[in-house]
Amino acid sequence: MESIITLRKLIDTRLAQLDLKVEPKNLYEPISYLLALGGKRFRPLLVLLTAQLKGSLTSQILDPAVAVEVFHNFTLMHDDIMDAAPLRRGRPAVHEKWNQNTAILSGDAMFVKAYQLITKINPSHLSLAMNRFNETALQVCEGQQLDMDFEQFSEVSQTDYLEMIRLKTAVLLGFSMELGGLMGGFSRKDQQRLYMVGENLGLGFQLMDDYLDVYGDHQKVGKQVGGDIIANKKTFLMINALDLAGTDVRRQLNSLVSIRDADPKEKVAAVKNIYDRLKIPDRVKIKMNAFFDKAFRLLKIIDCNKEGLEIFNHFARGLIVRAVSYTHLT
């Protein structure tokens, strides 16, 4: 049974050893650059930790796990272009360091590389793995499109928002656990349960990310506090506030959202004050914890290796505790 530290090292080593050609330099160098920026490696770790819930890992499991990370980074490369984001993990985004066309094409190459890696799976699993990977990739694209569409909508419901983040973020975590379950030898029914565990974790973590954007310690979170407010994004917090606000407060919120040249600190402080008055943090906490609780309840009904389950729970619950420590959320 491998520890989280060992599994993360396996992932980082394999990513560093990917067969990326030297030429054309401007196609492959951005891929190496983005992958070398690091990250939590959350998704491939979920694959390996889930496979380990049935016992020891085999050598055929690593490449499909890494495929999920390569695909995830492909989405980040293209998301940064669409969001006009200048930075990725504190370093220049690929489209800033090179140019937009290079970032588009390098992202496309990463998508192909992800396919190459996932086909290294045991041939008996290939058809199901590819079908589910294709379905998940399309859902991620659907979620991204909805996210962009919402920027043009005057109103977005809580239900629509949760569906958007499910598609954009949570389904890939669900697929990661389903893939690990497939390679680990779980029954198809348990693979589907594992998918739901991952999806609920993903929903919970995205709501936590929304919360941290407003209430997190910027030094610990590693990004500007209130970035979503400044960008006028319709997050779960904003949608709840608009739903709960009376006429005057709703008018005030809409006015703040519509202002494009407001002082960022004043704008964040004003919106945050409304959130506090409407007790929005409490509502986010309830919804977030409901998703986390559902994930761990589902995991309890799956027949797992005891040691593997302890390692998995330590990893997942540790991420939750660490994120909560970034705030005053208790």
C-alpha positions as CSV (number, residue, x, y, z in Angstrom):
1,M,0.0,0.0,0.0
2,E,1.6,3.3,-1.2
3,S,1.5,6.5,0.8
4,I,0.3,9.8,-0.7
5,I,3.8,11.2,-0.8
6,T,5.0,8.1,-2.8
7,L,2.1,8.3,-5.2
8,R,2.6,12.0,-5.8
9,K,6.3,11.3,-6.6
10,L,5.3,8.6,-9.0
11,I,3.0,11.0,-10.8
12,D,5.5,13.9,-10.9
13,T,8.3,11.6,-12.2
14,R,6.1,10.2,-14.9
15,L,5.0,13.6,-16.0
16,A,8.6,14.7,-16.2
17,Q,9.4,11.7,-18.4
18,L,6.7,12.2,-20.9
19,D,7.8,11.6,-24.5
20,L,7.7,15.2,-25.7
21,K,9.6,15.9,-28.9
22,V,12.2,18.7,-29.1
23,E,10.8,20.1,-32.3
24,P,8.7,22.0,-33.1
25,K,10.0,23.8,-29.9
26,N,7.0,26.2,-29.7
27,L,4.6,23.2,-29.7
28,Y,6.1,21.1,-27.0
29,E,8.0,23.5,-24.8
30,P,4.7,25.1,-23.5
31,I,3.5,21.7,-22.5
32,S,6.6,21.0,-20.5
33,Y,6.4,24.5,-19.0
34,L,2.8,24.2,-17.8
35,L,3.2,20.7,-16.4
36,A,6.4,21.8,-14.5
37,L,4.4,24.5,-12.7
38,G,3.2,21.8,-10.3
39,G,-0.1,21.7,-8.6
40,K,-1.8,19.3,-6.1
41,R,-2.1,16.5,-8.7
42,F,-5.5,16.0,-7.1
43,R,-7.0,14.1,-10.1
44,P,-4.3,11.5,-10.8
45,L,-4.0,11.0,-7.0
46,L,-7.7,10.2,-6.9
47,V,-7.2,7.6,-9.6
48,L,-4.4,5.9,-7.8
49,L,-5.9,6.1,-4.3
50,T,-9.2,4.7,-5.6
51,A,-7.4,1.8,-7.4
52,Q,-5.6,1.2,-4.1
53,L,-8.9,0.8,-2.3
54,K,-8.9,-2.8,-3.6
55,G,-5.3,-3.5,-2.9
56,S,-1.9,-3.0,-4.5
57,L,-1.3,-1.0,-7.6
58,T,0.0,-2.4,-10.9
59,S,2.3,-0.7,-13.4
60,Q,-0.5,-0.4,-16.0
61,I,-2.4,2.0,-13.7
62,L,0.1,5.0,-13.7
63,D,-0.2,6.2,-17.4
64,P,-4.0,6.4,-17.4
65,A,-3.9,8.3,-14.1
66,V,-1.3,10.7,-15.6
67,A,-3.6,11.1,-18.7
68,V,-6.3,12.7,-16.4
69,E,-3.7,15.2,-15.2
70,V,-2.6,16.0,-18.8
71,F,-6.2,16.5,-19.8
72,H,-6.8,18.8,-16.8
73,N,-3.8,20.9,-17.7
74,F,-5.0,21.1,-21.3
75,T,-8.3,22.6,-20.0
76,L,-6.3,25.1,-17.9
77,M,-4.2,26.2,-20.9
78,H,-7.3,27.0,-22.9
79,D,-9.3,28.4,-19.9
80,D,-6.5,30.9,-19.4
81,I,-6.9,32.1,-22.9
82,M,-10.7,32.5,-22.6
83,D,-10.4,34.2,-19.2
84,A,-7.5,36.4,-20.4
85,A,-5.7,35.3,-17.2
86,P,-2.2,36.6,-17.1
87,L,-0.9,34.1,-14.5
88,R,-1.1,30.4,-13.8
89,R,0.2,29.3,-10.4
90,G,2.1,32.5,-10.0
91,R,3.9,32.3,-13.3
92,P,3.0,33.8,-16.7
93,A,0.2,31.8,-18.5
94,V,1.2,30.1,-21.7
95,H,-0.6,32.5,-23.9
96,E,1.3,35.4,-22.2
97,K,4.7,33.8,-22.2
98,W,4.3,32.7,-25.9
99,N,1.2,33.9,-27.7
100,Q,-2.5,32.9,-28.0
101,N,-2.1,30.8,-31.2
102,T,0.8,28.8,-29.6
103,A,-1.3,28.2,-26.5
104,I,-4.3,26.9,-28.5
105,L,-2.2,24.5,-30.5
106,S,-0.1,23.3,-27.6
107,G,-3.3,22.7,-25.7
108,D,-4.6,20.6,-28.6
109,A,-1.4,18.6,-28.5
110,M,-1.9,18.0,-24.8
111,F,-5.4,16.6,-25.5
112,V,-3.9,14.2,-28.0
113,K,-1.2,13.2,-25.4
114,A,-3.9,12.5,-22.9
115,Y,-5.5,10.1,-25.3
116,Q,-2.1,8.4,-25.9
117,L,-1.6,7.9,-22.2
118,I,-5.1,6.5,-21.4
119,T,-4.8,3.9,-24.2
120,K,-2.0,2.3,-22.1
121,I,-4.8,0.9,-19.9
122,N,-5.3,-2.9,-19.7
123,P,-6.9,-3.8,-23.1
124,S,-9.8,-5.4,-21.3
125,H,-10.8,-2.0,-19.9
126,L,-10.0,0.1,-23.0
127,S,-13.5,0.4,-24.5
128,L,-15.3,1.4,-21.3
129,A,-12.4,3.7,-20.3
130,M,-12.4,5.5,-23.6
131,N,-16.2,5.8,-23.8
132,R,-16.3,7.3,-20.3
133,F,-13.3,9.6,-21.0
134,N,-15.0,10.9,-24.1
135,E,-18.3,11.6,-22.3
136,T,-16.4,13.4,-19.5
137,A,-14.4,15.5,-21.8
138,L,-17.5,16.7,-23.6
139,Q,-19.2,17.5,-20.3
140,V,-16.2,19.6,-19.3
141,C,-16.6,21.6,-22.5
142,E,-20.3,21.9,-21.8
143,G,-19.6,23.3,-18.4
144,Q,-17.1,25.8,-19.7
145,Q,-19.6,27.0,-22.3
146,L,-22.2,27.4,-19.6
147,D,-19.8,29.4,-17.5
148,M,-19.2,31.8,-20.3
149,D,-22.9,32.0,-21.2
150,F,-23.7,32.9,-17.6
151,E,-21.6,36.0,-17.9
152,Q,-24.2,37.4,-20.3
153,F,-27.2,36.3,-18.2
154,S,-28.9,38.8,-15.9
155,E,-30.0,36.0,-13.6
156,V,-28.7,32.5,-12.9
157,S,-30.5,30.1,-10.6
158,Q,-28.7,28.0,-7.9
159,T,-29.7,24.9,-9.7
160,D,-28.2,26.1,-13.0
161,Y,-25.0,27.2,-11.2
162,L,-24.6,23.8,-9.5
163,E,-25.1,22.0,-12.8
164,M,-22.5,24.2,-14.4
165,I,-19.8,23.5,-11.8
166,R,-20.8,19.8,-11.8
167,L,-20.0,19.7,-15.5
168,K,-17.0,22.0,-15.5
169,T,-15.2,20.7,-12.4
170,A,-16.9,17.8,-10.6
171,V,-17.3,15.3,-13.5
172,L,-13.6,15.0,-14.0
173,L,-13.1,14.1,-10.3
174,G,-15.9,11.6,-10.6
175,F,-14.3,10.1,-13.7
176,S,-10.9,9.9,-11.9
177,M,-12.4,7.8,-9.2
178,E,-14.4,5.7,-11.7
179,L,-11.2,5.1,-13.7
180,G,-9.4,4.1,-10.5
181,G,-12.3,1.7,-9.6
182,L,-12.2,0.2,-13.1
183,M,-8.5,-0.5,-12.9
184,G,-8.6,-1.6,-9.3
185,G,-11.1,-4.3,-10.0
186,F,-14.3,-3.0,-8.5
187,S,-17.7,-4.1,-9.8
188,R,-19.4,-1.8,-12.4
189,K,-22.0,-0.8,-9.7
190,D,-19.2,0.2,-7.3
191,Q,-17.4,2.0,-10.1
192,Q,-20.5,4.1,-10.5
193,R,-20.7,4.7,-6.8
194,L,-17.1,5.8,-6.8
195,Y,-17.9,8.2,-9.6
196,M,-20.6,9.8,-7.4
197,V,-18.1,10.0,-4.5
198,G,-15.8,12.0,-6.7
199,E,-18.5,14.1,-8.2
200,N,-19.8,15.1,-4.7
201,L,-16.3,15.9,-3.6
202,G,-15.8,18.1,-6.6
203,L,-19.0,20.0,-6.0
204,G,-18.0,20.6,-2.4
205,F,-14.5,21.7,-3.3
206,Q,-15.8,24.1,-5.9
207,L,-18.2,25.7,-3.4
208,M,-15.3,26.0,-1.0
209,D,-13.3,27.7,-3.7
210,D,-16.1,30.2,-4.2
211,Y,-16.0,30.9,-0.4
212,L,-12.2,31.2,-0.3
213,D,-12.2,33.7,-3.0
214,V,-14.1,36.1,-0.7
215,Y,-13.2,35.0,2.8
216,G,-9.8,33.3,2.4
217,D,-6.5,34.5,3.6
218,H,-4.9,35.7,0.4
219,Q,-1.4,34.7,1.6
220,K,-2.5,31.1,2.2
221,V,-4.9,30.9,-0.8
222,G,-2.3,32.3,-3.1
223,K,-4.6,34.6,-5.1
224,Q,-6.3,38.0,-4.8
225,V,-9.2,38.0,-2.4
226,G,-12.4,39.0,-4.0
227,G,-11.3,38.3,-7.5
228,D,-14.7,36.8,-8.4
229,I,-16.5,39.9,-7.1
230,I,-14.2,42.2,-9.1
231,A,-14.8,40.1,-12.2
232,N,-18.6,40.3,-11.6
233,K,-18.8,36.5,-11.6
234,K,-22.1,34.9,-10.6
235,T,-20.8,32.5,-7.9
236,F,-22.9,30.5,-5.5
237,L,-22.4,33.3,-3.0
238,M,-23.7,36.0,-5.3
239,I,-26.6,34.0,-6.5
240,N,-27.7,33.2,-3.0
241,A,-27.4,36.9,-2.0
242,L,-29.5,38.0,-4.9
243,D,-32.1,35.3,-4.0
244,L,-32.3,36.4,-0.4
245,A,-32.0,40.2,-0.7
246,G,-34.9,42.5,-0.4
247,T,-35.6,45.1,-3.1
248,D,-33.2,47.8,-1.9
249,V,-30.3,45.4,-1.2
250,R,-30.8,43.6,-4.5
251,R,-30.7,46.9,-6.3
252,Q,-27.5,47.7,-4.4
253,L,-25.9,44.4,-5.4
254,N,-26.9,44.8,-9.0
255,S,-25.4,48.3,-9.0
256,L,-22.2,47.0,-7.6
257,V,-22.0,44.2,-10.1
258,S,-22.6,46.6,-13.0
259,I,-19.9,49.0,-12.0
260,R,-16.8,48.3,-14.1
261,D,-14.4,51.1,-12.9
262,A,-15.1,50.9,-9.1
263,D,-12.2,50.8,-6.6
264,P,-11.6,47.0,-6.2
265,K,-11.1,47.1,-2.5
266,E,-14.2,49.2,-1.9
267,K,-16.3,47.0,-4.2
268,V,-15.2,43.8,-2.5
269,A,-15.8,45.3,1.0
270,A,-19.3,46.4,0.0
271,V,-20.3,43.1,-1.4
272,K,-18.8,41.2,1.4
273,N,-20.7,43.4,3.9
274,I,-24.0,42.4,2.2
275,Y,-23.0,38.7,2.2
276,D,-22.3,38.9,6.0
277,R,-25.7,40.6,6.7
278,L,-27.5,37.9,4.7
279,K,-25.5,35.2,6.4
280,I,-24.3,33.8,3.0
281,P,-21.2,32.1,4.6
282,D,-23.5,29.9,6.7
283,R,-25.5,28.9,3.6
284,V,-22.4,28.0,1.7
285,K,-21.1,26.0,4.6
286,I,-24.3,24.0,4.8
287,K,-24.4,23.2,1.1
288,M,-20.7,22.4,0.9
289,N,-20.7,20.1,3.8
290,A,-23.8,18.3,2.4
291,F,-21.8,17.4,-0.7
292,F,-18.8,16.2,1.4
293,D,-21.1,14.2,3.7
294,K,-22.8,12.5,0.8
295,A,-19.4,11.6,-0.7
296,F,-18.2,9.9,2.5
297,R,-21.5,8.2,3.1
298,L,-21.3,6.6,-0.4
299,L,-17.8,5.5,0.2
300,K,-18.8,3.6,3.4
301,I,-21.1,1.3,1.4
302,I,-18.3,0.2,-1.0
303,D,-16.3,-2.8,0.0
304,C,-12.8,-1.4,0.3
305,N,-9.4,-2.4,1.6
306,K,-9.1,-1.0,5.2
307,E,-5.6,0.4,4.8
308,G,-6.4,1.8,1.4
309,L,-9.5,3.5,2.8
310,E,-7.6,5.0,5.7
311,I,-5.1,6.5,3.2
312,F,-7.9,7.8,1.0
313,N,-9.8,9.4,3.9
314,H,-6.7,11.0,5.2
315,F,-6.1,12.6,1.8
316,A,-9.6,13.8,1.1
317,R,-10.4,14.9,4.7
318,G,-7.0,16.5,4.9
319,L,-7.7,18.7,1.9
320,I,-11.0,19.8,3.5
321,V,-9.4,20.6,6.8
322,R,-6.5,22.5,5.2
323,A,-8.9,24.6,3.0
324,V,-11.0,25.4,6.1
325,S,-7.8,26.5,7.9
326,Y,-7.4,29.2,5.2
327,T,-10.5,31.0,6.5
328,H,-12.5,31.6,9.7
329,L,-15.0,29.0,8.5
330,T,-15.6,26.6,11.4
